[in-house]
Amino acid sequence: MPVIRFVTMVTHIARTRDRWGIFVLSLLRSSVYLRFWSAQLVSEFGDGITKTLIVFLAASKTNNPFIIGMVIFAQMLPTAVFGVFMGPLADRYAKRLILVSMDLYRMCIVLAMLFAQNHVWMLLVLIVLEGIGTSLFEPARSASIPLLVDKQKLPEAVGLSQSTTQAMIIIAPAVAGLLFLVHNYNAIFIIDAFTFLVSAALLVTLVELNQRNESSQGTQESYLTAFRHGIREVFGLSTLRFLILLLIPVTLAAGVLSTNLNALFLVELHVPAVKFGFLDATVGMGALLGSLISPFIVKRIRPSVMLLASTAAIGLWMIVVLVLPPFERLMGLSPIFAWSALVGGLNALLNVPVGALFLGITPQELLGRGSSILQATVNWGQMIGILFGGFLAGMTGTLYALAATGLFMAILVLFFPLLRGFKELYQVTQEPNQVA
């Protein structure tokens, strides 16, 4: 579930949305950037259909919500554990070497999944191994953008990258659902492996990525020293510290939702394979629409209020899951699609207020390190929630696990305004480093 992106860019991109389409066209007119973007497009498409397949295989072979949660946990674990430490390597070595080698590495891992598809635990190990490659690939890819575009086009380039990711969240599961019709799961793994090969072939042509950033002269020790200093500074800001603590129970609940959403579709509601892919795409579509309207909402109400309202709304909507089975019997899958779309949209509504609060609290010189700490908090909170959600579903069933978590989120909202730190958080506006 995409909860928080690189928050320092989200608000800037929202402010420049009127010019965004023009800049995107100018970016793609560059053959260099077109190859770079195309590599992302094909690899994320292949990755998306494979992730959908693996969740489906785990559900169909085990019928266990905990195992489904473990699949999602394994997908998130490498980035959460290794992501922060992989960043310096992207500065130390040529980007082209890292990107091409990690694409080929991940291609080999996906091909190995061909022989492990009937063994869920082997798939889990391979997912972690693939994620380690991704945790090195992604920092190198992000660090490559300044080498390919002018400085004034950086926000648009980052925006195009993130929009591509959101689009693949919608398109890839839908295509996976169609591929499920032929019952040839080998073809999906082969398609994913081929997309990594295509991505590597495109990236190897980018000689511009042989150069290093100016910061590459730094040593790993100096980076770790700076990171430790950042932790002290970030947690020294009382309002930011409160925001991070506030996000812990919210992300735990989001993790419970993540692990039980697929179990709800496949185990409780017995959704057919092809329609499972479309349901995943519906969640992504809701998230995309929610991310589009969020900047307009946050300009009209304080981000702290929007955060509370979004948390309460998604909590109440999770309780509604209890009536989905009888509605499905009466009306088919239409209510499930509607519920799924709103789940995605409400989750997306959490992104912008968190980003606005973060920008309103954090000094400019701490944005990078503060963002990494915030992202680590979100990842670890979600992963713990995923494990707990699978355990809870195993005891009570998926429906009651989701409803209980929704009730927990709704009750949390009643207590947040009573906390002393929330009064300071309420004063933060949507503008960077401004307090009302």
N, C-alpha and C positions, 0 to 999 in steps of 0.2 A: 504494500500500500504506500503510495507516494505521499508522505506527510509533510516534509520540509525540504525545499531545494536550496540552492545557494542564495540565501536571503538578501545579500547585499545587491544582487542583480535584479531580483524580482520587482522591487519597487521602482527601480530606474527604468526597467523595460515598460512597466505600466504607464509611467509618465510620458514615454516616447512612443506610445502605441500608434498615434496618428501618422508618424513618419516611418513606422516599422516596415510596412509592406514595400515601400520604395527602396529602403536599405537592403531588404532581403533580396530583391531583384538584382541590385547592384552587386551584392555578395556572390550570387550564383552566376553572374556573368564572368566572374573570374574562374578560369579553368582549374586553377590550383585549389581554390576553396571548394569548387564544385566536386572535385575528386575527394577532398577531405570529408565533405558533408555526405556524399554518396556512400563512402565507406561506413559512416555511422548508420545511415539509413538501412543498408542491407544487413549489417551485423546485428542491429537491434531488432530487426524483423525476425531474423532466424532465431535469435535468443528468445524472443517473445513466444514463438510457437512452441519451442522446446520446453520452456517453463510451464506453459499450459499443459503440454503432454505429460510432463513429469508429475504434476499435481493430479492429473486424471489417472495416471497409472497407480500412484500411491493410494488414491481413493478406491479404485476398482479392485485392487489386489489385496488390500488390507481391511477396507471398510472401517478404518480406525481414525477418528479425528486427531488423535495425538500424532500419528504418523504423518498426516497431512500437515500438521503444525511443524513437525520436524523438517519437512521439505522446505517450507518457507523460512524456518530458522537457519537451515544450512545455506540458503541463498543469501541471507543477510550477514551471517557470521563473519566471513572473511573480510568484507569491507569494514565492518565495525571494529574488528581486531587489528587488521593490518593497514587499513586505509591511511591513517595518520602517519604511519612510519614509512609508507611507500612514497609519499610526496617528495622527500629529498632526492630519491633516485631519479625522479623525473627532471630534476635540475642538474644532476650530476652527469647523466648520460644523454646521448643524442635521442631525441624523441622518436625519430624514424626507426631506430634500432629497437626501442622498447615496444612501440606500437605493432610493428610487423611481427616481432618474435612472440608477443603475447597473443596476437591473432592466431598464429600458427600453433602455439601451445594449446589454446582453447579449442581449436579445430581437432587436435588429437584427442583431447578429453571428451569432446562430443562424440567422436567416432567410437571411443571406448564405451560410451553409453549404449551403443547398439548391442553389446554383449551383456549388459547389466540390466536391461529393461525389465527382466523378470525377477530381479533381486533388489528390493527397495533399499536395503542397507548399503549395497554396493553403489546404487545411484546416489545416495546421500553423500558418500565419500567423494564421488566424482563431482558432485555439485560444489562441495567445499573446495576441491582442487581447481575447478574452473573459476570459482569466486576469487581465489588467490590471484589468478592471472588478471581478473577484472580489477582487483584492488590496485594493481600496478598500472594497468592500461588506462583507467579513467583519469588519474592525476596527470599522466603524460598527455592524454588527449586534451584536457582542459588547458594545460600549459602550452599546448601547440597553437592554440588559437591566436595569441598575440604575435606569433611568428608568421602568420598567414594573412592577417588583415590589419588595416590601419587602426591606430589607437581609437579614433573617433567612431569606428564601426564595431568596437568590441561588444557593447551592450546588445546590438542587433545580432551579432554572431552567436553570443551566448543564448539569446532569446530563440534564435532559430534552432540551436542544438536542443534546448529544452522542449520546444514545441514538437520537434521530431520525436523525442522520447515519449511525449504524451500521445502523439498520433499513433506510435507503434503499440502503446498500451491498449489502444482501441482496435487497431487493425490486426495485429498479430493473433490475439485470441480468437477473433472472428474467423480468420483464415484457418487457424488450427481446428476450429469446429468443423469447417468444411472438409478438411483433410481426414478428420476422424471418420467421415462417412465411408472412406475406402478401406478402413481398418488396416492400413499399412503404416504402422508406427515407425518402421525402419526408414521410410521415406522422409519423415519429419526430421529425424536425426541427421540424415544425409543432407537435407536442405540446409539445416543449421550449419553443419560443417562446411558446406559449400559457400555459405555467406561469409564465414570467417576467411575462407580462402580468397574470395573476391575482395573483401575489405583489405586484406594484406597486399593483394596485387595493386590496389589503388594507392595505398599508403606508401608502398615502396617507391612509387614514382615521384614522391614529394621530396625533392632534394633540399627544399627549404627547411625541412625538419632535421637536417643534420647539424644545424647550429644549436648552441645552448644559450639559455638565458644568462643575463649578467650575474644573476644570483647563484649560478652554478658553481662559483668558486668557493662557496661556503662549505664547511665540513658538517658531517652529521652531528658531531658534538655540539657545535654552535647552534644548530637547529633545535636540538633537544633542550639546550639551555634556554633558548628563546621561547620554546614551548612551555617549559616549566614557569618561566617568568609570566607568560600569558595566562596560565592557570591562576597564578596568584592575583594578577590584576583583574581578571574576569570575575573571580569569586569575591574580590574586594569590593565590587559594585553591588550594593545591597539589593537594588531593584532588579538587576540582571540575575543575581543569585536567586531571588524569589521567583522570577520567571522560569528559570531552569528547574527549580524544585516543583513549581506548579505543573510543569510539563510531565513530570515523572508519572503521576497517576493517570494523566490523560493518555500518554503513550502506552502505558500498561494496558489500558482498556482498548486502545487501538490494536494492540497485539492480539488480544483475545478475539477481537472482531476479525482480524486477518486470518487467524488459524481456523476459525469456525465458519467463515463465509463460504469457502469451498466445500467444507463438510456439510453445510446446510444445503447447498445445491445438489451435491452428489449422493450424500448418505440419507439425509432426512427427506428431501423432496424428490429424490430419484430422477433428476433432470437428465435427459438423454445426452450422450456425448457431444453431438453437434451443437445442441442448444446451450451446453455448458460453456463452450467457447464464446457464444454470442452473449451470454450473461456476463462473462468476464469483460467483454468489450463494452457492454452497457454500463458497468461500473466505471470503466475508463472514460466513456463518453460523459457520464455525470461529473466525473472529476474534471474533465476538460471544460465543461460549461461552468462549473463552480469556480474554476480558476479564472475564467474570463470575467465573471460578474463581481468577484471578490474585491478588485481594486475600486469599483464604483461604490460598493457598500462601505468600505473602510474610510472613504472620504466623507461619509455622512454621519457615521457614529464612531465613537472612540474605539480603538483596536481592542482594548481590554474588555469592553462591553461586547464587541463582536466575538471575541474568544469565548466568553461565557455563554453567549447565545448559541454559538455553533456547538459547543460542548453539550449544552442542555438538549439541543435539537437532535443531535445524533444519538444521545442517550435515550430519549423518548422514542425515536424511530427504531432503535434496536429492540425496544419492548414490543413494538408492533409485530415483530417476527412471530409472536405466538399465534397470530391469526392467519399467517400465510398458508398453512396446510389446508384449513377449511376453505379459504378463498381459492386455493389452487384446484380443489375438487369441484368448486362451483364454476370457476371462470378460466381454468387452464393456467398457462404460464404468464399471462398478462400482468397479474398483480406482482409476481416475482420480478419481472422486468422493471416495473415501476418502482418497486422497493429498492432494487439494486441500483437504479439510476440515481435515486435520492441519496443512498448511502455514499456513492462516489462523490456527488455534489457537496454533501455536508462535510465530508472529510476534506475536500479541497478548500472549503470555507475556513478551515483552521490555518491554512498556509499563510495567507496574507496578514491576518492580525498578528500572528507570531513573528513574521518577518518585520512588520511595522514596529512592533514593540522592541524587537531586537535592535533595529536601526535607531530607534528613538532613545535607547539607553546606552548603547555601546560607543565609546570614542572611536574615531576614524582609525587610529593606530592599532586598535585591538579587534577590528572587524574580522580579519582572517582567522585568528586564533580563537576568538569568541565563537565564530561560526562553526569551527571544527568541534569545539566543546559542546555546543548546542546540538549538532548533528550526532555526536557520540551519545549524548543523553537520550535523544530520540531513538537511535538504533538499539541501544541496550534496553531501554524501556519497552520497546516493541518486542524484542527477542524474549525478554522475561515474560511478557504478556502472552506471547505465542506459546511458550512452554506451559504456562499456567492455564491458558485457554484450552489446550489440548487435554490437560489433566482434568480440568473442570468439566469439559464436555464428556469425558469418559465416565465421570461419576453421575452427572445429572442429565446428560443428553445435550445436543447442540442447541436446541431451541431455548432451553432453560438457562444454559450458559450465556447465550447472547442476551436474553432478557434480564438476567441478574446483573450482567455487566452494564447494560444500559441504565438500569435503576441506580447502580453505583455512580455512574457518571452524572445523572440528573441530581442525585443527592449532593455530590461534590460541589456542584454549581451553587447550591444554597449556602455552603460554608465559605467559599472563596472570598466573597465580599467582606466577611467578618474578620479576615486576617489582616494584620497590620501592614504587611507588605503590599497588599492589594491597593491600599490607598495611594501609595507611591506609583504603582503601576497604572492606576487610573489617570494620573496626571500626564502620562506619556501620550503625545499626539502621533499622527501618522507620518510626520516629517522627520527625517534623520536628525538625531541629536537635538531634539527640541522637546521641551516640557512645557505644558500649559501653565 
